[in-house]
């Protein structure tokens, strides 16, 4: 998250299609560190690759951690860009390593969800915040009197 706070209320405006990808892991057995630590450590190189190579299509991302679970929300230019990255060497190596080390062992879980968004099929509000989430990825704009409610922001 950036450090510059934008006072007031802001939203995101875009007519473009984009893809939201949620990915993470859950530690199911703390004592099985030899299973879950390699999974955890496989993410930073991929995150760095996406930050450095914007042409891959990842527009922005946010990370969250709790006691057992990691969660990352990524905003992609398109589903095709996301699926192309899934077939890249770095990701395929991490996926292969996961299947060899963990497979169906219940020590660690992984998950992802993919959402394709088009037109005005999304709504956002940021009050007194740095650019965050979708606002980092797309067109961050002040909320006008004509778009002051969620219903107005969702309408075409």
N, C-alpha and C positions, 0 to 999 in steps of 0.2 A: 504494500500500500504506500502511496506517495505520502509526503509530509505536508504538502500545501493543502490546507483546509479551505474548502469553498463554502463561505457562509451563505445560508439560504437553502432553498429547495431546488434540487436538480433532478433531471431524468435523462433517459437515453432515447435518442430518436434514430431510427434506421429503417429504410425500406428493404435493405438487403437481407437475404437469407443468411443464417449462420447456424452453427452447431454448438450445443452445450454438452460437455462431456464431464461426467463426475466419476472419479476413480479413487480407490483407496484400499486399505488393508485393515484387518482386525487381528489382533493378537489373541488367540484363544487359549493358549497354554504358555504362560510367562516363562516357565522353566525350560521350554524348548527353544532357547535363544538361538541355537544352531539352525533352527528351521526359519524363524521369523526375521532375524537380523539380516541375512542376505536379501530377503525380499525388501525390507526397508531400505537397505543400502543400494538397491538397484535403481531406485527412482532419481536420486540427485543427478547422475550423468544424463539421463533423459531430459530432466527439467532444464539443465544447463544447455543442452543441445537445442531445445525449443526456444529458449530465451535468446541464444546467440544467432540462430538461423530463422529469422522471422519469415523467410520465404517458404518454410515448411507449412505455414498456415495457422499456427497457434497464435491467436491475437493477444491473449492475456490469460492469467491464471491466479487463483487464490488457494492458499494451503491452510488447513486446520488440523489440529492434533488434540486428542483427548487421551485419557488413560490407556485405552486399548486400541483406539481406532484412529487412522489417518483419513483425511478426506481432502481431495483436491478438486476444485471446479476449474475447468478449462473452457475457454471460448475460442472456437475454431472458425476460420473463414468459411469452411464447407465440410460436409460429411466426407467428400472425396479426399480432402486434405488429411482428415483424421484417419481414414482407412488406409491411405497411402503411408502415413507414419506408422501405423500398426504393422505394416509389412516391411518396415525399414530394418536394417541390420541391428541397430542398437536395441530396438524393441523386441525383435525376434530372439535375440540372444537372451534378454531378460526373461522372456516368456518360456523359452526352452529350459533355462536354468531353474525357473520356478517349478516346472513340471517334473524335472529330474529330482530336485531336492525335496519338494513338498508333495506334488501330485494330489492325491486324495487324503493325505495326512491331515488331521483336523487341528494341528497346532496353530496354523495361521490361515486366515481367509482373505480373499481378495474380491473386489466387486467393481463393476462399472455400470454406468447408465449413460445413454446417448439420447439427446433430444435435438431434433431438427426444427428450427424456428424460422418462420417466414412472415413478412409483412408486419402487421401490427399485432401479432399473436404473442406479445409480451408486454410487460409493464414494469417500470422501475421507479424508485424514489430514493434519493440520497439527501439527507438533511444535515448540513454542517459537517460534511465528510470530505476527506480526500477522495480523489478518483479511486473507485473500488469496483471490483467485479466487472459487470458489463460496461460500466462507465469508463473503465480503463481500456476496454476493447473497442467500443463504438463511439458514437457522437454524443458526448456529455454536454447537455444544454440546460439553461435555467428553465424552471417551470413557469409558464405564463398563466395568466388568469383563465385562458381557454383550455388549459390542460392541468387544472389544479386538483382534479380527483382521479383516482385510479380508473374509474369508468371512462372518463374523458380521454385519458392516455391510451386506453385499450381500443377506443373507437377509431374508425378510419376517417 
